[in-house]
Amino acid sequence: AARAHAAQNDVSRLQEVADGKLARLQATHDAERALRRRAEAEVAVLGRCLRDAEAFHALREVQADVRAAKQAQQAQALRAVLEHQSRVAKEQRQEQAGAHARVAKLEFEREQLLLRLFLRGGEVPG
């Protein structure tokens, strides 16, 4: 009877040890599952962050393309204005040169008239 009682105690202690190990194993398994879920959630967040970063980068590229297009358009408009101003300035120079030539011709004709008048014996006005 004493042996049976001792064996029963040994079985009870072994059962307690096994139950403790099982509980620790279950707790470890639960912790691993929680860590896995947390890691999956972090991977999902990182995936969203990566997509956001890619979208932001793409937006920056589009903005840079828009700026470049605007600058090209402004440069083209400026070129057109400068070309127009150059044409206008050239036309003005030509008109001015023509006006100077007309003035010179009129002055020459005036001098000719004054000379003829003088040669005819008339008075030359001041």
Backbone torsions as a table, in degrees:
resi	resn	phi	psi	omega
1	ALA	NA	-38.4	-179.7
2	ALA	-65.7	-38.4	179.6
3	ARG	-68.3	-39.2	179.2
4	ALA	-65.0	-39.1	178.9
5	HIS	-66.6	-42.4	178.6
6	ALA	-64.3	-41.3	178.4
7	ALA	-64.7	-39.6	178.4
8	GLN	-63.1	-40.7	177.6
9	ASN	-63.6	-43.1	178.4
10	ASP	-60.7	-43.2	179.1
11	VAL	-63.4	-40.8	179.9
12	SER	-64.4	-44.6	178.5
13	ARG	-63.7	-42.5	178.5
14	LEU	-63.8	-38.6	178.2
15	GLN	-64.3	-41.6	178.6
16	GLU	-63.7	-43.6	178.3
17	VAL	-62.6	-44.9	179.7
18	ALA	-63.4	-42.2	178.5
19	ASP	-62.8	-41.6	178.6
20	GLY	-62.8	-44.8	179.1
21	LYS	-64.4	-40.5	178.6
22	LEU	-63.2	-42.0	179.6
23	ALA	-64.3	-43.0	178.1
24	ARG	-64.3	-39.7	178.6
25	LEU	-65.4	-42.3	178.0
26	GLN	-64.4	-41.5	179.4
27	ALA	-63.9	-41.7	178.1
28	THR	-63.2	-42.8	179.1
29	HIS	-63.0	-43.6	178.2
30	ASP	-63.0	-41.7	179.1
31	ALA	-64.3	-41.0	178.1
32	GLU	-63.1	-41.9	177.7
33	ARG	-62.5	-42.1	179.2
34	ALA	-64.0	-42.2	178.4
35	LEU	-64.0	-40.4	179.3
36	ARG	-62.8	-45.8	178.3
37	ARG	-61.5	-41.9	179.0
38	ARG	-64.1	-43.2	179.0
39	ALA	-63.8	-41.2	178.1
40	GLU	-63.7	-39.4	178.3
41	ALA	-65.0	-42.1	178.6
42	GLU	-65.4	-38.0	176.6
43	VAL	-63.1	-40.3	178.3
44	ALA	-63.9	-43.2	178.6
45	VAL	-63.0	-44.6	178.9
46	LEU	-62.6	-37.4	176.8
47	GLY	-62.1	-44.0	177.5
48	ARG	-64.0	-42.0	178.4
49	CYS	-60.7	-41.9	179.4
50	LEU	-64.3	-44.3	177.9
51	ARG	-62.7	-41.4	178.1
52	ASP	-62.9	-42.7	179.7
53	ALA	-63.9	-41.3	177.9
54	GLU	-64.5	-41.2	178.8
55	ALA	-65.5	-40.9	178.8
56	PHE	-63.1	-43.3	179.0
57	HIS	-62.9	-43.2	178.7
58	ALA	-63.2	-40.6	177.7
59	LEU	-62.1	-42.9	177.9
60	ARG	-60.2	-41.5	179.3
61	GLU	-64.2	-41.8	178.1
62	VAL	-63.5	-43.7	179.0
63	GLN	-61.8	-40.4	178.6
64	ALA	-64.8	-40.4	177.4
65	ASP	-63.5	-40.5	179.3
66	VAL	-65.1	-43.9	178.2
67	ARG	-60.9	-43.8	180.0
68	ALA	-63.0	-40.9	179.1
69	ALA	-65.5	-41.9	178.1
70	LYS	-63.4	-42.6	179.7
71	GLN	-64.1	-39.9	178.5
72	ALA	-64.8	-41.9	179.4
73	GLN	-64.8	-41.9	178.6
74	GLN	-65.7	-40.3	178.5
75	ALA	-63.3	-41.1	179.0
76	GLN	-64.9	-42.9	178.5
77	ALA	-64.1	-41.7	178.2
78	LEU	-63.2	-41.8	176.9
79	ARG	-59.2	-44.2	-179.5
80	ALA	-62.7	-42.8	178.6
81	VAL	-63.4	-44.7	-179.5
82	LEU	-64.3	-40.1	177.4
83	GLU	-63.8	-41.8	178.4
84	HIS	-63.5	-45.6	179.3
85	GLN	-62.0	-37.9	178.3
86	SER	-63.9	-44.0	178.2
87	ARG	-63.0	-44.6	179.8
88	VAL	-62.1	-44.5	179.4
89	ALA	-62.5	-40.7	178.4
90	LYS	-63.4	-44.1	178.2
91	GLU	-62.1	-40.9	179.3
92	GLN	-65.1	-40.5	177.9
93	ARG	-62.8	-40.8	179.0
94	GLN	-65.8	-42.3	178.3
95	GLU	-64.0	-40.9	179.6
96	GLN	-65.2	-42.5	178.0
97	ALA	-62.6	-41.0	177.0
98	GLY	-62.4	-42.5	179.4
99	ALA	-64.2	-41.9	177.4
100	HIS	-62.1	-41.0	179.3
101	ALA	-64.5	-42.1	178.9
102	ARG	-63.8	-42.4	177.7
103	VAL	-62.1	-45.4	179.5
104	ALA	-61.6	-40.2	178.9
105	LYS	-64.4	-44.1	178.9
106	LEU	-63.9	-40.7	177.5
107	GLU	-64.4	-39.8	177.9
108	PHE	-63.4	-45.5	179.1
109	GLU	-62.7	-38.7	176.9
110	ARG	-61.0	-46.3	179.0
111	GLU	-61.7	-39.4	178.6
112	GLN	-63.2	-44.2	179.3
113	LEU	-64.0	-42.6	178.9
114	LEU	-63.7	-40.7	179.3
115	LEU	-63.8	-44.0	177.9
116	ARG	-62.1	-41.8	179.1
117	LEU	-63.4	-42.0	179.3
118	PHE	-64.2	-44.0	-178.9
119	LEU	-64.3	-28.2	178.8
120	ARG	-81.4	-4.2	176.0
121	GLY	92.8	12.1	179.4
122	GLY	-85.9	169.8	177.0
123	GLU	-82.1	141.7	178.7
124	VAL	-95.9	120.0	179.5
125	PRO	-66.0	148.9	-176.3
126	GLY	-29.7	NA	NA
